[in-house]
């Protein structure tokens, strides 16, 4: 077996010398031109429209503490990636997991059967945590879950009690066959594990655990699509009837909302919401929503525009009646808050009303979007305690990013983002960011608002000509034909490639992540990681954003560093 010097590998990863290349990449793999950086896109817009709003969050130190705890618990309940164990190891892992359970001191009561005060809050909390934490450990292990990475950890606070969601994409798990309960079937799905922590003697302990996989939500979204196919505007089936978070949060305020209020919110705002679809060769690339802040001025998601600039040729805008709107151009963007301001050719559309206040925890909230592209639906949920971004128990799809979030009066309190979609807990950008965006253009005559066209942005910052697709590096065509088969990398990794190098049986590929910071480099690599596992590679290391896979012939190293994802392939 050929041994590779660690020093050589480190030097190779840091190489900056560029050489001529003898093969070409698909332009979808190299969407940024060689001599332009995506940060420079901000210089394309008029400076008077610059958006400076930042989402300020509290409890930053505490956030990191509970995120680390939730990650540790996930690795205990599911095993760390690549680990195997025997029955004794399972016993030790179970005991370590249960050591994090919330066990408050229970007041004693000699007159009770148990010797403890069964009416005390401590007794009730201890009973709940014992039943749920123990039961969820066994249930999740019965599912025989295999995962390749943790793509995100989010925190929502209720006073001093955090609810932490751990997001695991593309896991494999065994569930009961619905046609034959005596048999299991293996599925691939997205899994989210929620941890509710309480403090005990200064330390966070696990009070409650809930798990949710995407099939649960898929059936709900399918019901909404069916509803939309029969009506161009509908009121959604209440998801809280199926939501196990009803044991953790109070839905009573939402349950008291009258049917007339639902209809009023929908009728008042459905004209203000639009669907945006981008295409490449008439095939759908990305979808999002937007809404009118002013006549002819739309706000939508930067994630949608970024993906469309990288992969699509054009995008279209339409409302729930099927009316199409002509785009004049992009006014400005804010990558940090996921905001884009668009200007249409004409000052048309019905602007929303921005709320002056935000709802309290467990107040009803609503959104309008399209799951099918043929009709619009009003969904409802509740606010949960927020920290910076608004947090809601409201299941959304990725395509719901850019849609408005309303209070019970039908006024906008935020814009839904793609940060936490396809799960019950969702995030929205607060109204103050929208207020700033509106103020930038409200006092300017419509005809005087400056824009940059989609085509100009794409050509200047994203588009590469046929000649520019010749990425400079040292990989001969024959070598690339061999290494590109590993994990089917050309099809499983869609980030723009900015450097490719070859030396001494080592291929190094450097990709740039130009999406907002909450979409991690490793999340983009999950399809590639799953392809490696499917090809028989073993994960031999997973630490500090560094993943190592190996078979008898190759070693593959995946590294995440700031905005870059580096993949090194070593022939052994």
C-alpha positions as CSV (number, residue, x, y, z in Angstrom):
1,X,0.0,0.0,0.0
2,X,1.4,3.4,-1.0
3,X,1.9,5.7,2.0
4,X,1.4,9.5,1.5
5,X,3.4,11.9,3.6
6,X,1.3,14.1,5.8
7,X,3.6,17.0,5.1
8,X,3.1,16.5,1.4
9,X,-0.6,16.4,1.8
10,X,-0.7,19.6,3.8
11,X,1.5,21.4,1.3
12,X,-0.6,20.1,-1.6
13,X,-3.8,21.4,0.0
14,X,-2.3,24.9,0.3
15,X,-0.9,25.1,-3.2
16,X,-1.6,28.3,-5.0
17,X,0.3,27.7,-8.2
18,X,-2.0,27.3,-11.2
19,X,-1.3,25.2,-14.3
20,X,-3.0,24.6,-17.6
21,X,-5.8,22.1,-17.9
22,X,-6.6,19.7,-20.6
23,X,-10.3,19.0,-19.9
24,X,-13.5,21.0,-19.4
25,X,-16.1,21.1,-16.7
26,X,-19.8,21.4,-17.1
27,X,-20.7,25.1,-16.6
28,X,-23.1,24.2,-13.8
29,X,-20.0,23.1,-11.8
30,X,-18.2,26.3,-12.5
31,X,-20.6,29.1,-12.3
32,X,-18.3,31.9,-11.1
33,X,-15.8,33.3,-13.6
34,X,-12.2,32.8,-12.6
35,X,-11.3,36.4,-12.0
36,X,-14.4,37.6,-10.2
37,X,-15.5,37.1,-6.6
38,X,-19.2,36.9,-5.6
39,X,-18.7,39.5,-2.8
40,X,-18.1,42.0,-5.6
41,X,-21.8,41.6,-6.7
42,X,-22.7,44.2,-4.1
43,X,-20.8,46.9,-6.1
44,X,-23.3,46.4,-8.9
45,X,-26.1,48.0,-6.9
46,X,-26.7,51.7,-6.2
47,X,-25.2,52.4,-2.7
48,X,-28.3,54.3,-1.6
49,X,-30.2,51.0,-1.5
50,X,-27.7,49.2,0.7
51,X,-29.4,47.2,3.4
52,X,-27.6,47.1,6.8
53,X,-30.1,45.4,9.1
54,X,-28.6,42.5,11.0
55,X,-30.4,39.9,13.1
56,X,-29.1,40.3,16.6
57,X,-29.3,37.3,18.9
58,X,-28.9,37.0,22.6
59,X,-27.6,34.0,24.6
60,X,-24.7,33.4,22.1
61,X,-22.6,31.6,24.7
62,X,-25.5,29.6,26.0
63,X,-26.5,28.8,22.4
64,X,-23.1,27.2,21.8
65,X,-23.3,25.3,25.1
66,X,-26.7,23.6,24.3
67,X,-25.8,23.0,20.7
68,X,-22.7,21.1,21.8
69,X,-24.8,19.1,24.3
70,X,-27.5,18.3,21.7
71,X,-24.7,17.1,19.3
72,X,-23.2,14.9,22.0
73,X,-26.6,13.4,22.8
74,X,-27.3,12.7,19.1
75,X,-23.9,10.9,18.8
76,X,-24.8,8.9,21.8
77,X,-28.3,7.9,20.8
78,X,-27.4,7.1,17.2
79,X,-23.7,6.1,17.6
80,X,-20.9,8.3,16.3
81,X,-20.4,8.0,12.5
82,X,-18.5,4.8,11.6
83,X,-18.6,3.3,15.1
84,X,-19.7,-0.3,15.8
85,X,-20.6,-1.8,19.2
86,X,-21.4,-5.0,21.0
87,X,-24.1,-5.5,23.7
88,X,-21.9,-4.3,26.5
89,X,-21.0,-1.1,24.5
90,X,-24.8,-0.5,24.0
91,X,-25.3,-0.8,27.8
92,X,-22.5,1.8,28.5
93,X,-23.8,4.1,25.8
94,X,-27.4,3.9,27.2
95,X,-26.1,4.7,30.7
96,X,-24.1,7.7,29.5
97,X,-27.1,9.0,27.6
98,X,-29.4,8.6,30.6
99,X,-26.9,10.5,32.8
100,X,-28.0,13.6,31.0
101,X,-31.6,13.1,31.9
102,X,-33.4,15.8,34.0
103,X,-33.7,14.4,37.6
104,X,-34.8,17.1,40.0
105,X,-34.9,16.5,43.7
106,X,-38.5,15.5,44.6
107,X,-40.1,16.6,47.9
108,X,-40.8,13.6,50.1
109,X,-44.3,12.7,51.3
110,X,-44.4,9.7,53.7
111,X,-48.1,9.4,53.3
112,X,-48.0,8.6,49.6
113,X,-47.4,5.1,48.1
114,X,-44.1,6.2,46.6
115,X,-42.9,8.2,49.5
116,X,-42.7,11.3,47.3
117,X,-45.0,14.2,46.8
118,X,-46.7,13.1,43.6
119,X,-48.5,16.4,43.2
120,X,-45.2,18.4,43.0
121,X,-43.8,19.8,39.8
122,X,-40.6,18.0,40.4
123,X,-42.3,14.6,40.6
124,X,-44.2,15.3,37.4
125,X,-41.1,16.6,35.5
126,X,-39.0,13.6,36.6
127,X,-41.7,11.2,35.6
128,X,-42.1,12.8,32.1
129,X,-38.3,12.9,31.5
130,X,-37.8,9.3,32.7
131,X,-40.5,8.0,30.4
132,X,-39.7,10.1,27.3
133,X,-35.9,10.1,27.4
134,X,-35.7,6.4,28.1
135,X,-38.3,5.6,25.5
136,X,-36.9,7.8,22.8
137,X,-33.4,6.2,23.2
138,X,-34.9,2.7,22.7
139,X,-37.2,3.9,19.8
140,X,-34.4,5.6,17.9
141,X,-32.1,2.6,18.3
142,X,-34.9,0.3,17.1
143,X,-35.0,2.4,13.9
144,X,-31.4,1.4,13.2
145,X,-30.6,4.9,11.9
146,X,-27.4,5.5,9.8
147,X,-26.4,9.1,9.1
148,X,-23.4,10.7,7.3
149,X,-23.4,14.2,8.9
150,X,-25.2,16.7,11.0
151,X,-26.1,19.6,8.7
152,X,-27.4,22.0,11.3
153,X,-28.2,22.7,14.9
154,X,-30.8,25.4,15.8
155,X,-31.8,26.8,19.2
156,X,-35.1,28.4,20.4
157,X,-35.5,29.7,23.9
158,X,-38.4,29.7,26.3
159,X,-37.1,31.9,29.1
160,X,-34.1,29.8,30.3
161,X,-35.3,26.5,28.7
162,X,-33.9,25.9,25.2
163,X,-35.4,23.8,22.5
164,X,-32.6,22.5,20.2
165,X,-33.2,20.9,16.8
166,X,-30.5,18.7,15.3
167,X,-30.9,18.2,11.6
168,X,-29.7,15.0,9.9
169,X,-30.1,14.9,6.1
170,X,-30.4,11.7,4.0
171,X,-30.4,9.2,6.9
172,X,-31.4,5.5,6.3
173,X,-33.7,4.0,8.9
174,X,-36.0,1.0,9.3
175,X,-39.7,1.5,9.9
176,X,-42.6,-0.8,10.2
177,X,-44.1,-1.9,6.9
178,X,-47.6,-0.3,6.8
179,X,-49.0,-3.3,4.9
180,X,-47.4,-5.9,7.2
181,X,-46.5,-4.7,10.7
182,X,-44.4,-7.9,11.3
183,X,-41.9,-6.7,8.7
184,X,-39.6,-3.6,8.4
185,X,-38.7,-1.6,5.3
186,X,-35.6,0.6,4.9
187,X,-36.2,4.2,3.9
188,X,-34.0,7.2,3.2
189,X,-35.3,10.4,4.7
190,X,-34.4,13.6,6.6
191,X,-34.5,13.4,10.3
192,X,-34.8,16.1,13.0
193,X,-34.3,15.4,16.7
194,X,-35.6,18.0,19.1
195,X,-34.2,18.3,22.6
196,X,-35.9,20.3,25.4
197,X,-33.5,21.1,28.1
198,X,-34.0,22.3,31.7
199,X,-31.4,23.6,34.0
200,X,-30.5,21.7,37.1
201,X,-27.7,22.8,39.5
202,X,-26.4,25.1,36.8
203,X,-26.2,22.4,34.1
204,X,-28.6,21.7,31.2
205,X,-30.3,18.3,31.4
206,X,-32.6,16.5,28.9
207,X,-36.3,17.0,29.9
208,X,-38.0,15.9,26.6
209,X,-37.0,14.5,23.2
210,X,-39.0,14.4,20.0
211,X,-38.0,13.1,16.6
212,X,-39.5,13.8,13.2
213,X,-38.7,12.5,9.8
214,X,-39.6,14.0,6.5
215,X,-42.2,11.3,5.6
216,X,-44.4,12.7,8.4
217,X,-44.4,16.1,6.8
218,X,-44.5,14.8,3.2
219,X,-48.0,13.4,3.7
220,X,-49.1,16.7,5.2
221,X,-47.7,18.6,2.2
222,X,-49.3,16.1,-0.2
223,X,-52.7,16.9,1.4
224,X,-52.1,20.6,0.8
225,X,-51.2,19.9,-2.9
226,X,-54.5,18.0,-3.3
227,X,-56.4,20.8,-1.6
228,X,-54.8,23.4,-4.0
229,X,-55.6,21.3,-7.1
230,X,-59.3,21.8,-6.4
231,X,-59.1,25.5,-5.3
232,X,-56.9,28.4,-6.3
233,X,-57.0,29.6,-2.7
234,X,-57.5,27.4,0.3
235,X,-57.2,27.2,4.1
236,X,-54.9,24.4,5.2
237,X,-55.7,21.4,7.3
238,X,-54.4,22.3,10.8
239,X,-51.0,20.6,11.3
240,X,-51.2,21.0,15.0
241,X,-53.7,18.2,15.1
242,X,-50.9,15.9,14.1
243,X,-48.0,17.8,15.8
244,X,-46.6,16.1,18.9
245,X,-45.3,19.5,20.0
246,X,-48.8,20.2,21.3
247,X,-47.5,18.4,24.4
248,X,-44.8,21.1,24.8
249,X,-46.6,24.2,23.7
250,X,-50.1,25.7,24.1
251,X,-52.1,25.8,20.9
252,X,-55.3,27.2,22.7
253,X,-55.0,30.7,21.2
254,X,-54.8,29.3,17.7
255,X,-57.7,26.9,18.4
256,X,-59.8,29.9,19.4
257,X,-59.3,31.7,16.1
258,X,-62.6,31.8,14.2
259,X,-63.0,30.5,10.7
260,X,-63.9,33.9,9.5
261,X,-60.5,35.2,10.7
262,X,-58.7,32.6,8.6
263,X,-60.7,33.6,5.6
264,X,-60.2,37.3,6.2
265,X,-56.4,36.9,6.4
266,X,-56.4,34.9,3.2
267,X,-58.7,37.3,1.3
268,X,-56.8,40.4,2.5
269,X,-53.3,39.1,1.4
270,X,-53.5,36.5,-1.3
271,X,-53.3,39.2,-4.0
272,X,-50.0,40.4,-2.5
273,X,-48.1,37.1,-2.7
274,X,-46.3,35.8,-5.8
275,X,-44.5,32.5,-6.8
276,X,-41.1,32.7,-8.4
277,X,-39.8,29.8,-10.6
278,X,-36.4,29.7,-12.3
279,X,-35.6,27.5,-15.3
280,X,-32.7,26.1,-17.3
281,X,-33.8,24.8,-20.8
282,X,-37.4,25.0,-19.5
283,X,-36.6,22.6,-16.6
284,X,-37.4,23.9,-13.1
285,X,-34.2,24.9,-11.2
286,X,-35.6,26.6,-8.1
287,X,-38.8,28.0,-6.5
288,X,-39.5,30.6,-3.9
289,X,-42.2,33.2,-3.0
290,X,-42.2,36.9,-2.7
291,X,-44.7,39.7,-1.8
292,X,-45.3,43.3,-2.6
293,X,-43.8,45.9,-0.2
294,X,-44.8,48.7,-2.6
295,X,-46.5,48.8,-5.9
296,X,-44.1,47.1,-8.4
297,X,-41.6,46.3,-5.6
298,X,-41.2,42.7,-4.4
299,X,-39.2,41.2,-1.6
300,X,-38.0,37.6,-1.9
301,X,-35.2,35.3,-0.9
302,X,-31.5,35.7,-1.7
303,X,-31.1,31.9,-1.6
304,X,-33.5,31.7,-4.5
305,X,-31.8,34.4,-6.6
306,X,-28.3,33.0,-5.8
307,X,-29.3,29.5,-7.0
308,X,-31.0,30.9,-10.0
309,X,-28.0,33.0,-11.0
310,X,-25.7,30.0,-10.7
311,X,-27.9,27.4,-12.4
312,X,-30.8,29.0,-14.3
313,X,-31.3,31.1,-17.5
314,X,-34.3,33.1,-16.3
315,X,-37.1,33.2,-13.8
316,X,-40.8,34.0,-14.0
317,X,-43.2,35.6,-11.5
318,X,-46.9,34.9,-11.2
319,X,-49.7,35.3,-8.8
320,X,-52.5,33.0,-7.6
321,X,-54.7,33.9,-10.6
322,X,-52.0,32.9,-13.0
323,X,-51.1,36.5,-14.0
324,X,-47.4,36.9,-15.0
325,X,-45.3,40.0,-14.1
326,X,-42.3,41.4,-16.1
327,X,-39.1,41.9,-14.1
328,X,-37.2,45.2,-14.6
329,X,-34.3,44.1,-12.4
330,X,-32.8,43.7,-8.9
331,X,-32.6,46.7,-6.7
332,X,-30.4,45.4,-3.9
333,X,-29.6,42.3,-1.8
334,X,-28.6,41.4,1.7
335,X,-26.9,38.0,1.8
336,X,-26.8,38.0,5.6
337,X,-30.6,38.3,6.0
338,X,-31.6,36.4,2.8
339,X,-33.3,39.5,1.3
340,X,-33.7,40.6,-2.3
341,X,-35.6,43.6,-3.6
342,X,-37.0,43.3,-7.1
343,X,-38.6,45.9,-9.3
344,X,-41.2,45.1,-11.9
345,X,-41.7,46.9,-15.2
346,X,-44.9,48.5,-14.0
347,X,-46.0,49.8,-10.5
348,X,-48.6,47.1,-10.0
349,X,-49.5,44.8,-7.2
350,X,-51.1,45.1,-3.8
351,X,-48.6,46.0,-1.0
352,X,-48.9,44.2,2.3
353,X,-49.2,46.1,5.6
354,X,-46.3,45.7,8.0
355,X,-47.1,45.2,11.6
356,X,-45.9,47.6,14.3
357,X,-45.4,44.8,16.8
358,X,-44.5,41.2,17.1
359,X,-46.7,38.4,18.5
360,X,-46.0,36.9,21.9
361,X,-45.0,33.3,22.4
362,X,-47.8,30.8,21.5
363,X,-49.7,33.5,19.6
364,X,-51.2,32.4,16.3
365,X,-49.3,33.1,13.1
366,X,-50.1,32.5,9.4
367,X,-48.5,32.3,6.0
368,X,-49.6,32.1,2.4
369,X,-47.8,30.1,-0.2
370,X,-48.2,27.5,-3.0
371,X,-47.2,23.9,-2.6
372,X,-48.3,22.8,-6.0
373,X,-47.8,25.9,-8.2
374,X,-51.5,25.8,-9.1
375,X,-53.1,27.3,-6.0
376,X,-52.3,29.3,-2.8
377,X,-52.9,28.0,0.7
378,X,-53.1,29.7,4.1
379,X,-51.3,27.7,6.8
380,X,-51.4,28.4,10.5
381,X,-49.1,27.8,13.5
382,X,-47.9,29.4,16.7
383,X,-44.9,31.6,17.7
384,X,-42.4,30.1,20.0
385,X,-39.9,32.1,22.0
386,X,-37.5,33.7,19.6
387,X,-33.9,34.8,19.7
388,X,-33.1,37.0,16.7
389,X,-35.0,35.2,14.0
390,X,-38.6,34.6,14.6
391,X,-39.3,31.0,15.4
392,X,-42.6,29.2,14.7
393,X,-44.1,25.8,14.9
394,X,-45.2,25.9,11.2
395,X,-44.1,23.3,8.7
396,X,-42.7,24.8,5.5
397,X,-41.0,23.6,2.3
398,X,-37.8,25.1,0.9
399,X,-39.9,26.7,-1.8
400,X,-41.8,28.6,0.9
401,X,-38.8,30.8,1.5
402,X,-39.6,34.5,0.7
403,X,-43.3,34.0,1.7
404,X,-44.9,36.5,4.2
405,X,-45.6,35.7,7.8
406,X,-48.8,37.3,9.3
407,X,-50.2,38.0,12.7
408,X,-53.9,37.5,13.5
409,X,-54.8,40.9,12.1
410,X,-53.4,39.9,8.7
411,X,-50.4,42.2,8.9
412,X,-46.8,41.1,8.1
413,X,-44.5,40.3,11.0
414,X,-41.7,38.7,8.9
415,X,-40.5,36.8,5.9
416,X,-40.0,33.0,6.0
417,X,-36.5,31.9,5.3
418,X,-34.9,28.7,4.0
419,X,-32.9,28.3,7.2
420,X,-35.2,25.7,8.8
421,X,-37.6,24.3,6.2
422,X,-39.1,20.8,5.7
423,X,-39.6,20.4,9.4
424,X,-42.1,21.6,12.0
425,X,-39.9,24.3,13.4
426,X,-39.4,27.2,11.0
427,X,-37.6,30.6,11.0
428,X,-38.6,34.0,9.7
429,X,-36.8,37.3,9.2
430,X,-38.3,39.9,11.6
431,X,-40.4,42.8,10.2
432,X,-37.7,45.4,10.9
433,X,-35.6,44.0,8.1
434,X,-38.6,44.5,5.8
435,X,-39.3,47.9,7.1
436,X,-35.7,49.0,6.3
437,X,-36.1,47.6,2.7
438,X,-39.4,49.4,2.2
439,X,-38.0,52.7,3.4
440,X,-35.1,52.5,0.9
441,X,-37.6,52.9,-2.0
442,X,-40.8,54.3,-0.5
443,X,-39.9,58.0,-1.1
444,X,-38.4,57.5,-4.5
445,X,-40.5,57.9,-7.7
446,X,-41.0,54.4,-9.2
447,X,-39.5,55.4,-12.5
448,X,-36.3,56.7,-10.7
449,X,-35.5,53.4,-8.8
450,X,-32.3,52.0,-10.2
451,X,-31.9,48.3,-10.9
452,X,-29.5,45.8,-12.3
453,X,-30.9,43.2,-14.7
454,X,-30.8,39.4,-13.9
455,X,-28.9,38.9,-17.2
456,X,-26.3,41.5,-16.3
457,X,-25.7,40.0,-12.9
458,X,-25.4,36.6,-14.3
459,X,-23.0,37.6,-17.1
460,X,-20.8,39.8,-15.0
461,X,-20.5,37.8,-11.8
462,X,-21.7,34.3,-12.4
463,X,-21.6,33.4,-16.1
464,X,-18.5,31.9,-17.6
465,X,-18.0,31.6,-21.4
466,X,-17.0,28.4,-23.1
467,X,-13.4,29.4,-23.0
468,X,-13.5,30.4,-19.4
469,X,-14.8,26.9,-18.5
470,X,-11.2,25.7,-18.9
471,X,-10.3,25.7,-15.2
472,X,-6.6,25.9,-14.8
473,X,-5.0,22.9,-13.0
474,X,-2.8,19.9,-13.6
475,X,-5.3,17.1,-14.0
476,X,-5.0,15.3,-17.4
477,X,-8.2,14.2,-19.0
478,X,-7.4,10.5,-18.5
479,X,-6.7,11.0,-14.8
480,X,-10.0,12.9,-14.3
481,X,-12.0,10.2,-16.1
482,X,-10.7,7.9,-13.4
483,X,-11.1,10.1,-10.3
484,X,-14.5,11.6,-11.3
485,X,-16.0,8.1,-10.9
486,X,-15.4,8.4,-7.1
487,X,-18.8,9.2,-5.6
488,X,-20.0,10.2,-9.0
489,X,-18.7,13.6,-7.9
490,X,-19.8,15.6,-11.0
491,X,-23.4,14.7,-10.3
492,X,-23.5,14.6,-6.6
493,X,-21.7,17.9,-5.8
494,X,-23.1,21.1,-7.4
495,X,-21.0,23.8,-5.7
496,X,-19.0,25.9,-8.2
497,X,-15.5,24.5,-8.6
498,X,-12.7,27.2,-8.3
499,X,-9.6,25.1,-8.4
500,X,-8.6,21.5,-9.4
501,X,-5.0,20.1,-9.0
502,X,-3.2,16.9,-9.4
503,X,0.2,15.7,-8.1
504,X,1.6,12.3,-7.2
505,X,-1.6,10.3,-7.3
506,X,-3.5,13.0,-5.3
507,X,-6.4,15.0,-6.8
508,X,-7.5,18.2,-4.9
509,X,-10.8,19.9,-5.7
510,X,-11.7,23.2,-4.2
511,X,-15.4,24.4,-4.2
512,X,-16.8,27.7,-3.1
513,X,-20.0,28.1,-1.2
514,X,-21.6,31.4,-2.1
515,X,-24.9,30.7,-0.3
516,X,-25.8,32.3,3.0
517,X,-23.7,31.2,5.9
518,X,-26.4,29.0,7.5
519,X,-26.1,26.5,4.6
520,X,-22.9,24.7,5.5
521,X,-20.3,23.4,3.2
522,X,-20.7,19.9,4.6
523,X,-24.5,20.0,3.9
524,X,-23.7,20.5,0.2
525,X,-21.4,17.4,0.4
526,X,-24.1,15.1,1.8
527,X,-25.1,13.5,-1.5
528,X,-21.4,12.9,-2.3
529,X,-20.9,11.3,1.1
530,X,-23.9,9.1,0.7
531,X,-22.6,8.0,-2.8
532,X,-19.3,7.1,-1.2
533,X,-21.0,4.9,1.4
534,X,-23.2,3.3,-1.3
535,X,-20.0,2.4,-3.2
536,X,-18.6,0.6,-0.2
537,X,-16.4,3.3,1.3
538,X,-16.0,3.3,5.1
539,X,-16.0,6.5,7.1
540,X,-12.9,6.2,9.2
541,X,-12.8,9.7,10.7
542,X,-15.3,12.5,11.4
543,X,-13.9,15.4,13.5
544,X,-13.8,19.2,13.3
545,X,-15.4,19.5,9.8
546,X,-13.0,16.9,8.4
547,X,-14.4,13.6,7.1
548,X,-12.3,10.7,5.8
549,X,-13.6,7.8,3.7
550,X,-11.6,4.9,2.5
551,X,-11.8,1.6,0.5
552,X,-9.1,-0.7,-0.7
553,X,-8.1,1.6,-3.6
554,X,-8.8,5.2,-2.6
555,X,-8.9,7.6,0.4
556,X,-11.3,10.6,0.2
557,X,-10.9,13.5,2.6
558,X,-13.6,16.2,2.9
559,X,-12.6,19.5,4.5
560,X,-14.7,22.5,5.3
561,X,-12.9,25.8,5.7
562,X,-14.8,29.1,5.8
563,X,-16.5,29.5,2.4
564,X,-14.6,26.6,0.8
565,X,-15.2,22.9,0.6
566,X,-12.0,20.9,-0.3
567,X,-12.1,17.3,-1.5
568,X,-8.9,15.4,-1.7
569,X,-8.7,12.0,-3.4
570,X,-5.7,9.9,-2.7
571,X,-4.9,6.7,-4.7
572,X,-3.5,4.2,-2.2
